[in-house]
């Protein structure tokens, strides 16, 4: 990770066990692009039940990690605000992610207007796409 990029836990409100980003590789605030990674260690509690004898990362966890990558970018662009996921469209889970694999999450903002952001999200292992989705989020003060 570049020394100029703050780590995910310095930007995101998420904390373990719900923080699914280890490091941010790129965050281009002007271009609306962010790349982050997570290595899923075999000790993750969800592997015990998903699935015994053939563990894989649940698809919903991959979607959450993509959403956290979007939130990292949005919070860097809008400090002091909150980011809430409001939509997931066209989600495709293409290949299973196994314990010990490192997933690279790439977010590209396609539209940002009036506190709403829409982005293309992809997840890849070793250059092979494992998941993709269109994400929508709301940026503003956290509702009471």
N, C-alpha and C positions, 0 to 999 in steps of 0.2 A: 504494500500500500504506500502510496506517495505520502511523504511526511506532511504535505500541505493539506491532506484530506483528514478531517476528524474521523475517528472510528465510529462505527454505527451506534454504539451505546452513548456517545457524546451528542448525537443528533436526535435519535429516535427515543420515544418514551418507553419502548418495549424493553423488557428485561428477561433474562433466563427464568424459566424454561421456554419463554415465548419469543425470544429474540433469535431469528433465523438467519442473520448475516454475521459472518466472521470478519469480513474486511470489504472495503470499498476500493476498487481498482481505478475507477474513473468517475468523475462527476463534473460534467460540462454544463454549467448552469445556463450559459447562453444558448447552447445547441439543444438543451433539454434531453440530455442523454446521461444515463448512469449505469455503471457496471459494478456488480458486487459478487462476492463468492461466499459459499458456505460448504464446509466439509462436514458431512453427517457421520459422526462417530458411531461405532457399533453399540455404544452404551446408551444411545438415545432410548428413552423409555418406550416410545411407540413401537420400536422394532420387536419387542417381546410379544406384542399382540397383532402386529401387521407385517408379516404373517409368520407364525411359528414355523421354523424350519426353512422358510424362504422369505426373509425380511426385505421389505421395500419401504421407501419413504412414501407416506400417504400423499395423494395428489393435492389434497387441501393444504398440506404443509408447503408444497411447492408454490401454490397460488399465494399463500400468505407471504412467503419469502419474496415473490415478485412484487407483491403489494408493499412490503417493507422497503424494497429498493426504490419504488416510486415515492414512498413517503420520505425517504432519505433525501432524494432530489428536491421534492417540493418543500421540505422544511429548510433545506439550505437556501432555496430561493425565497422563502417566506418565513424568516425566523420569528419565533414567538407565536406562531399559529399552530393549529392542529390539522391533521390530515385524516379523513375518514374514508374508507373504501365504500363506494356506493354502487359499484357494478362490476361484474365480470361477464364478459361476452366472448363467445367463440372459443372457449377454453378447450384445448386438446392436450391430452396426456399421451405422449407418443411412445415413451420407453420407460421402464422402471428404473428408479435410482436405488442403488444398493448401499448397505453400510460401508463407510469409508470413502465413498466417492465425493468428489468436489464438484459442486454445481455452480456454474457461472450464470448469473441473472443479468439480463440486459433490458433496460427500459428506454424507450424513445417516445418522448411526448409528441403527440400529433396535434393536440389542441389544448389550449389553456385560455379560459375566458370566464370572467365573472365568478371567480372562486371555484370553478369546475375544471378539472384536468382529465384529459383522456390520453392514454398511452398504449403503445404496443409493448408487450412483455414477452420475453423468451427466456427459457432456461435450457442450458446445454451442459453435457458432461463430455469432456474430451473433444469438443467441437461438434458433437452430435446433439441435435435438438431433442430434448426430452419433454418439454411442455411449452405451450404458448397460450396467450390470452390477450384480449383487449380489456384494459382496466380503466375504471372511472373512479375519480375521487373528488372529495369536497375539501376545500382549504378555507379555514376561517377560525374564529375563536371557538374553543371547545364548548359545546352546549352544556347547560347546567343540568 
